[in-house]
Amino acid sequence: MKSSASSPAAAPAASVTRFAPSPTGQLHLGNARTALFNLLLARRAGGRFILRIEDTDTERSSAAHGAELMQDLRWLGIDWDAGPDREDARGPYRQSQRGSLYERYFEALEARGRVYPCYCTPLELELSRRAQLAAGRPPRYAGTCRGLSAAERASRAAQGHTATLRFRVPAGERISFVDFVHGPQSFLSDDIGDFVIRRADGSAAFFFSNAVDDASMGVTQADVQKAVSGIDKSSILAAAGALLDSIKGIFSSVFFLIVLVIFMGVDGSVFNERMISRRPGREPVLTALGTFALGTRKYFAVATIFGGIVAILDGVALVILGIPLAIIAALVRWSSPGPVFYRQERMGLDGKAFTVYKFRSMRIDAEQSTGPIWADSDDPRATRVGRWLRRFDLDELPQLWNVLRGDMSLVGPRPERPFFVEQFKYSLPQYMLRHKVKAGITGWAQVNGWRGNTSLEKRLEYDLYYIENWSVTLDLKIIWLTVVRGLFQRGVA
């Protein structure tokens, strides 16, 4: 197979780095750290540091946030050679003002046959994704509209169907790039799937605008943590590599190799801005640059104390629940021959697998014919007692043992099976962020109804909200809602 992304003949003379925030809120520690590292990298090499405002999210972006962001950066002593207030020939440096440039690139890619209109509705895409997951395949675009004829496209347009624009990922090629942390990387193009570069409303998707801007602005080292938004980044970076290769083929005068930089956190994981709590004031965030280590120790001290209290309460709960647990165990054994407990591998903190314990609610041969599938409230594999246990989530009670062992917490994102994690992380780039905290017996998503075979996107949204807004009060609220709603709402965790 040939390589679809190659280095240019000559590298640029000087480094060019950039900081590209979205003006949707106040500056926080993740922003400041990214800007500082990019500035230092450019200055060490005698290069340029540019500021680009990515304000294409019209609903959340505001000029006030953008102005405050630049003020805060200067307060920190971080200045730039080009930006919204220092325009040059490579600007403008606000993405909302670069629409005409994106249109030229769209037209050039269309002329080369590298893109095509996609008329699939959100419902059709969701059904296709679920079908692939059910078949045990990683979800990616199935290519439904890839081979439509001109007549078929005209017919769909005449029926009023709006179209996105998808990038036609070349088949059977290898996409290669250099990661400053992990070294040379290489992925098969067949593992990516055609992705959207222009939304149905005509606006440029993040993949496209980010790649075009980095290339046209002469960026030589680019931090991609915003694009990755999680630990697993292979499919995202490979897709970006394929897109950049096409841009190179059209506009070779403005393209050179984009060297990808991943800034790492103190624990060796990707340092993601979503992992830093947003503060209402500006000064605490700026001060945090000098006291980050101290603040981290304080946070983990609080978490450790609270975790110890939870473990003690968990032990007390096991003693109190001893008789009910024994009764449930007897009912499980009476309803179906076989073991009382069901063991299953799940993925927990930092992506490490562990064994989760549950009361067995299904026949012992339940997955021999189906393989791993999501449980459902009307699961025909469930036993009579199992259905009752699932209705009130009593099958989860043995996971108190997982809490005592330190595998789980009472509250946190529900752990998923590694089989499904391998699939979800490709379709939901932020999915792996769930594993930055301990998994829980119950969680914010579950008490809000997003459980079992429901929307993965909504479950992820609520899990990330919990991670970003964690507090002892929120944990207690979730525990209370679990007890109250568990008595009235039926579902599967």
C-alpha positions, -999 to 999 in steps of 0.1 A, spaced: 0 0 0 13 35 -7 16 62 18 -10 90 14 7 116 36 44 124 30 68 150 42 76 180 19 109 182 1 120 211 23 109 221 58 101 257 67 130 278 79 114 287 112 88 272 135 53 286 135 29 276 164 -6 288 172 -31 290 200 -66 286 186 -93 289 213 -130 292 209 -145 323 225 -172 305 244 -161 311 279 -134 325 302 -97 315 300 -89 286 322 -58 266 331 -60 243 301 -61 273 277 -32 291 295 -10 260 295 -16 253 258 -8 289 248 23 290 270 38 258 256 31 269 220 47 303 227 78 288 243 82 263 214 81 291 188 104 315 208 130 287 214 133 282 176 132 319 168 98 314 151 64 330 151 34 325 175 0 333 162 -35 336 178 -65 324 159 -100 327 172 -122 298 162 -156 314 165 -177 293 141 -200 282 169 -223 312 166 -246 301 194 -219 300 221 -192 324 208 -192 360 218 -170 390 210 -169 398 247 -153 364 255 -128 369 227 -117 403 240 -114 391 276 -94 361 264 -68 383 247 -67 406 277 -60 376 300 -33 362 278 -15 396 279 -19 397 316 0 364 317 27 379 295 17 359 265 18 379 233 15 370 196 31 380 164 -2 378 144 -38 376 154 -72 393 153 -57 426 163 -25 421 143 -36 411 109 -11 402 81 -12 385 47 -22 351 61 -52 364 80 -79 371 88 -74 353 121 -110 349 130 -126 318 115 -159 335 111 -142 358 86 -126 331 65 -157 317 48 -147 327 13 -114 308 17 -132 277 28 -155 279 -2 -125 280 -25 -111 248 -9 -146 232 -11 -148 240 -48 -113 227 -55 -119 194 -37 -152 190 -56 -134 196 -89 -110 168 -81 -137 144 -70 -124 142 -35 -157 151 -18 -194 143 -24 -228 154 -11 -244 132 16 -282 133 19 -284 109 49 -307 121 77 -296 120 113 -320 92 119 -306 71 90 -271 77 103 -281 67 139 -298 35 126 -267 26 106 -245 32 136 -266 9 158 -267 -18 132 -229 -18 129 -225 -19 167 -250 -48 169 -229 -67 143 -198 -61 163 -182 -37 139 -167 -2 146 -192 24 136 -183 45 106 -201 60 77 -214 32 54 -208 51 22 -246 52 13 -243 84 -8 -207 78 -20 -217 63 -53 -249 83 -61 -252 92 -97 -258 128 -108 -295 120 -115 -299 105 -80 -284 135 -64 -306 158 -84 -336 138 -74 -328 140 -37 -321 177 -39 -354 182 -57 -372 165 -28 -358 191 -5 -331 170 12 -302 192 24 -268 178 20 -236 178 40 -203 174 21 -182 144 29 -145 138 23 -139 108 1 -112 89 21 -90 70 -4 -93 32 -1 -64 9 5 -38 35 15 -17 42 45 -18 75 62 14 85 81 23 115 103 47 124 131 36 127 167 61 146 189 53 123 219 48 89 203 69 93 172 59 82 137 23 70 134 7 51 106 -30 40 100 -49 23 72 -73 46 54 -100 19 54 -103 22 91 -115 58 90 -147 62 70 -158 92 50 -163 122 73 -182 155 70 -162 186 61 -192 209 54 -223 209 75 -258 210 60 -261 248 68 -230 254 47 -206 261 75 -172 244 76 -168 215 100 -140 216 125 -118 190 107 -118 211 76 -114 246 89 -87 236 113 -66 218 87 -71 245 61 -62 273 85 -31 255 98 -19 249 63 -26 284 49 -12 302 80 21 283 78 18 264 111 46 239 115 38 225 149 1 221 160 -13 211 193 -43 189 185 -57 183 220 -89 202 211 -94 180 180 -87 148 200 -107 156 231 -97 123 246 -70 97 249 -76 77 217 -68 98 187 -58 74 160 -88 77 137 -91 115 141 -54 122 133 -55 97 104 -85 115 90 -68 149 94 -37 134 76 -58 123 46 -75 157 44 -42 176 46 -27 154 19 -56 164 -4 -50 201 4 -14 196 -4 -22 182 -38 -43 213 -46 -24 241 -29 11 229 -26 25 264 -23 8 268 12 12 233 25 39 217 45 40 189 70 20 196 102 39 181 131 14 170 157 21 178 193 2 163 222 7 181 255 7 156 284 -6 160 319 12 152 351 -2 117 351 10 110 315 -24 114 300 -35 139 274 -40 173 291 -75 182 280 -91 216 288 -124 198 297 -106 182 327 -100 216 343 -129 231 363 -141 265 351 -138 293 376 -161 323 378 -132 348 383 -102 354 362 -76 357 390 -79 322 405 -73 307 370 -42 328 364 -28 322 398 -33 284 393 -4 285 368 20 290 397 2 267 422 -9 239 399 9 212 419 -4 224 452 -39 226 439 -36 191 425 -25 178 459 -54 196 476 -79 181 451 -67 146 456 -65 151 494 -102 159 494 -110 131 470 -90 106 491 -108 116 523 -142 114 507 -133 81 491 -123 68 526 -157 79 540 -175 62 511 -156 30 516 -166 30 553 -202 36 544 -200 9 518 -188 -16 544 -216 -6 567 -241 -10 539 -228 -45 532 -234 -55 568 -269 -40 568 -278 -55 535 -264 -89 544 -298 -106 550 -315 -91 518 -285 -101 498 -287 -136 511 -324 -138 502 -317 -124 466 -290 -150 462 -314 -178 472 -340 -165 447 -314 -164 419 -304 -200 425 -341 -211 428 -351 -194 395 -323 -208 373 -296 -235 378 -261 -222 379 -239 -197 398 -255 -169 418 -231 -142 407 -222 -131 372 -187 -119 365 -180 -97 335 -150 -77 324 -155 -39 324 -132 -9 317 -125 14 346 -101 42 356 -74 50 330 -88 23 307 -78 -6 329 -100 -37 328 -114 -52 360 -140 -78 369 -174 -65 379 -198 -86 400 -236 -87 396 -264 -110 406 -270 -133 376 -302 -122 359 -299 -142 327 -296 -179 317 -261 -192 320 -259 -198 282 -274 -164 274 -246 -151 252 -235 -183 235 -258 -175 205 -259 -137 205 -224 -128 216 -219 -95 235 -250 -73 231 -266 -45 251 -291 -56 277 -327 -44 272 -356 -39 296 -375 -67 277 -345 -90 273 -358 -125 265 -326 -140 280 -335 -127 315 -349 -151 341 -381 -144 360 -362 -132 391 -337 -115 368 -364 -93 353 -375 -82 388 -339 -76 399 -332 -54 368 -364 -34 373 -351 -21 406 -314 -24 397 -309 -49 425 -286 -70 403 -260 -43 407 -257 -46 445 -227 -70 445 -207 -42 430 -205 -28 465 -176 -54 467 -160 -36 437 -162 -4 456 -145 -19 487 -118 -34 464 -112 1 449 -123 -9 414 -153 14 415 -170 42 434 -206 45 445 -210 73 419 -194 78 386 -198 70 349 -211 34 345 -183 11 333 -187 -5 299 -174 -37 284 -141 -34 266 -157 -49 235 -181 -19 233 -155 6 243 -133 -3 213 -163 6 191 -176 37 209 -142 54 210 -142 57 172 -176 72 169 -174 95 200 -140 111 202 -146 123 238 -157 89 250 -124 79 266 -126 109 289 -151 89 310 -122 68 321 -104 97 338 -124 90 370 -135 58 387 -165 40 373 -196 41 396 -225 19 405 -248 48 396 -242 81 378 -256 114 367 -266 99 333 -284 70 349 -305 91 373 -315 114 343 -328 84 323 -299 79 300 -292 42 307 -292 9 289 -300 10 252 -304 48 250 -285 76 232 -248 72 236 -243 109 229 -266 119 257 -250 95 282 -216 109 273 -228 144 277 -241 137 312 -210 118 322 -188 147 311 -210 171 330 -205 150 361 -167 149 357 -165 187 351 -188 196 380 -179 170 406 -187 178 442 -196 159 473 -231 175 471 -236 162 436 -226 127 446 -251 127 475 -278 141 451 -271 112 427 -273 86 454 -306 100 467 -321 101 432 -309 66 425 -329 53 455 -360 74 449 -362 69 411 -351 33 413 -384 26 430 -405 41 402 -384 39 370 -376 7 351 -344 3 333 -311 -14 328 -278 2 339 
